């Protein structure tokens, strides 16, 4: 007799609301123990959920895009002697939602094998007739296959393929036991672009680049080397950065902000709080003022608080600001939600707490989602100007370098002024040069005199 086993999300740490990015099976599929059923992905890792038993998938409780946490029911799997019959019952049910219904006069497929013989028959999903002595096998065609269903590839390679619009099930692997490597995906894309592959297998995104293959060099022949694996964060972010750099027509605009008075005010307030012994007051940071000024500039120029969705521009009415945090494992971007409703003390406190959590690896997925605009500051390290990469689906990012004293002509003489270099990178499809320059100039004016933010 068949037994129904519930497959739930295993222990995934403290993560909650982790999205499902890929379903690797469908109702009626036969699975073996440890076969992957679906893929979850947080901002820190990608994980396949294995099936704990061998049997038949009778029901999927989730779909792509759903957010889950530990203990959430994902699927039902039928095991035991009656599991084979579940294939026959599950397949028509799964197909009914997508396939057109037959005319009323058309009889339903007939199962010719007796119930006692079904359990011992050798058949696969898709059969409409079972004959124990000579079972008829109907293999699923290409249209019935889910992307990556039978591909032997790691989650990171699957994600890399998805970002390029590649079905890993169509890629041949050159790794151990036919495992698909990132280089295999790249080679497949190159074959599509160069015309080596047929149109039927072309990447659905149609956005391939005619690039030379990555050079393969034996570096050891030139001298001593040491091989270190990339951190998980760098592996996950690498594909996104490559896509954003290649697909966004970005232009960087530079501007200098005079923060002489603002920096003097910041130091004065911190010193007063320190003398008063007020431990509840957060230490003001330049980042807090930058966030406040960026929100004000975004309110004046709403195109900077937008995202492209096909042929539409989505204008957001909320203001979530991300800021890049340097951690031992790589760059992470926590997000301050509803920054327009918070004062500089609250922004300083929250950004400090989020940066600390990032360094300790304690950020939750929700802490790094929903950003409208990102600030990337390298001022604590040094530098003059740089061109940050836009973080899609955002349309702009502000790079901030180290402030320095510079001589500035005031009309009568050169006077020393503390200057903060700003580098604004914008998606030119949404923001042209004139608009970007106006945003930069207004932002510099706000930092030069924060009283403007109250106007």
JOQUINOR-V965853 format. One record per helix or strand. SS is the DSSP state (alpha for helix, beta for strand). FROM is the first residue (numbers start at 1). LEN is the number of residues. If there is no record, write none. Layout:
ss:SS from:FROM len:LEN
ss:SS from:FROM len:LEN
This chain:
ss:beta from:3 len:6
ss:beta from:18 len:6
ss:beta from:30 len:2
ss:beta from:36 len:6
ss:beta from:46 len:5
ss:beta from:55 len:6
ss:beta from:67 len:2
ss:beta from:73 len:7
ss:alpha from:83 len:14
ss:alpha from:115 len:4
ss:alpha from:142 len:3
ss:beta from:153 len:1
ss:alpha from:155 len:9
ss:alpha from:168 len:3
ss:alpha from:176 len:3
ss:beta from:180 len:1
ss:alpha from:182 len:13
ss:alpha from:199 len:3
ss:alpha from:219 len:4
ss:alpha from:232 len:16
ss:beta from:250 len:9
ss:alpha from:260 len:17
ss:alpha from:286 len:15
ss:alpha from:302 len:4
ss:beta from:306 len:4
ss:beta from:312 len:4
ss:beta from:321 len:7
ss:beta from:330 len:7
ss:alpha from:339 len:3
ss:alpha from:344 len:16
ss:alpha from:365 len:4
ss:beta from:373 len:5
ss:beta from:396 len:5
ss:beta from:404 len:6
ss:beta from:414 len:14
ss:alpha from:433 len:16
ss:alpha from:450 len:5
